[in-house]
Amino acid sequence: MSQQERLEFLKEKHAALDEAVQSESRRPFPDTMRVKELKLKKLRIKEEMSALTH
């Protein structure tokens, strides 16, 4: 997998996690631990994307 392909994959994964966070947050009683886990995954992906572009 090339660096560009990896970056595109990470962008898609980041967007999917963002949607999952939004979906969970809209629930009447959101699972705060799940939201925290999803946000942490998003952060790790963002850090990896940043490392690939710098």
NORTA-V428618 format. One record per residue. N is the residue number from 1. RES is the residue in one letter. OMEGA is omega in radians with two decimals (NA if undefined). BURIAL is # if it has 24 or more other C-alpha atoms within 12 Angstrom, else .. D_FIRST is the distance of its C-alpha to the first C-alpha in Angstrom with 1 decimal. Layout:
# NORTA-V428618
N/RES/OMEGA/BURIAL/D_FIRST
N/RES/OMEGA/BURIAL/D_FIRST
This chain:
# NORTA-V428618
1/M/-3.14/./0.0
2/S/-3.14/./3.8
3/Q/3.14/./6.6
4/Q/3.10/./8.1
5/E/3.11/./6.0
6/R/-3.14/./6.3
7/L/3.11/./9.8
8/E/3.10/./10.6
9/F/-3.13/./9.9
10/L/3.10/#/12.1
11/K/3.13/#/14.6
12/E/3.13/./15.1
13/K/3.13/./15.6
14/H/3.13/#/17.9
15/A/3.12/./19.9
16/A/3.10/./20.3
17/L/3.11/#/21.6
18/D/3.10/#/23.8
19/E/3.12/./25.3
20/A/3.10/#/25.9
21/V/-3.13/#/27.7
22/Q/-3.14/./29.8
23/S/3.14/./30.7
24/E/-3.11/./31.8
25/S/-3.14/./33.7
26/R/-3.14/./35.6
27/R/3.13/./37.0
28/P/3.11/./40.7
29/F/-3.07/./40.0
30/P/3.08/./36.4
31/D/-3.04/./35.0
32/T/3.11/./34.7
33/M/3.11/./32.8
34/R/3.12/./30.1
35/V/3.13/#/30.0
36/K/3.12/./29.7
37/E/3.13/./26.9
38/L/3.13/#/24.9
39/K/3.10/#/25.6
40/L/3.08/./24.5
41/K/3.11/./21.1
42/K/-3.13/#/20.9
43/L/3.13/./21.9
44/R/3.12/./19.3
45/I/3.12/#/16.5
46/K/3.11/#/18.4
47/E/3.11/./18.6
48/E/3.11/./14.9
49/M/3.14/#/14.4
50/S/3.13/./17.4
51/A/3.14/./16.1
52/L/-3.09/./13.0
53/T/-3.13/./15.4
54/H/NA/./18.2
